[in-house]
């Protein structure tokens, strides 16, 4: 690294200045897939990622929950664990954690000042300006490699896999939770195309765990894993799970893997889909035990799985009245939420509030949700890139008409006003649900818990 660059005067004097510089890159430069800027940034920084042991997690849904299970159990087992997830729920620093604790302000400020001159240098080149996510990925790597020194880094992709910024690393283990219809404007319009992008995180000789189910997706993952000579642990072939019980805030499964059976494991995350996420995490930990001699005692495993929590995923954020937050933002997520609303939660009337990004396919989402809903409030997240609430309402009317159902649909673009409307109409026997893009979940969660706006960014 050039000492003249590193030792120049600090660009930021407070952490808020640093965060503002990072998050404002989202509206400035948007999402630009590709690894050339990231590879150049790592080169300028001395390849800090080469010092770390990554568990790389991709998938359409379930990435965050799987990462949460892994982090919780490994930390409980005595390991230091870095975690990088996206998008964050309340504060920018949520996305970079050590042992479940956000990166401290001093480290974030220091690393933003370190990264900025290299970011400017790349911006002046033919590669163009690094994006918000690329800068965030670089800061996370630097934090783990130079300050935190974790034993493992649980490393969630941002978008896709093959060309995602996180794919600059060479992991010790890859995980692909599932494949569904998301970010189709970037990843492709077929499951085959999307699967190929997700499977781009598979590296030569590195084992892979996956809970992908569709035959066409399985075929692609099997082909890519074979071409890389990577051992593939696929749900339904190498491991499976059996549901023992399913109640609100308390679910139990038995896991059967190639190395052993783990009976009656309790989890507190809600929804049938969490069984699959738990099984993915358990298979991942079994591979860590077998390949890397990671020590996870059974009592620690059971306690870690049972106490894992994940903000904004079927989270009862308020009890009077009851308000459930769930970041379902694609058809597969809506299906999982609808199943839980049908089988886990009791209510007289269901009042639903939602907001979306404009790049998703929302008709199938609405087909899962609208049959359960008594009233629907459509709003918008406080974010520069959002779907117009009126356009989403028109789509909801069309889907309701197609399904032959009657739903009260209202539009209120200001999410705080919409939240008041939702709260006012929800009686003690009713249930209110806020769902859709995680930008809206972030807004609502921050406002309910702290009375403040959330940070913005990807």
Helices and strands as residue ranges (DSSP letters): H 3-6, H 15-29, H 36-44, G 48-51, E 54-58, H 63-76, E 81-84, G 92-95, E 96-98, E 101-102, H 105-123, H 132-142, I 143-148, E 152-156, G 165-168, E 173-176, H 184-187, H 191-198, G 199-201, E 208-210, H 215-227, E 232-234, E 240-247, E 250-256, E 261-267, H 273-292, H 298-306, E 315-319, E 322-326, H 331-343, E 350-355, H 363-369, G 370-372, E 375-380, H 389-403, E 408-414, H 415-425, E 431-436, H 438-450
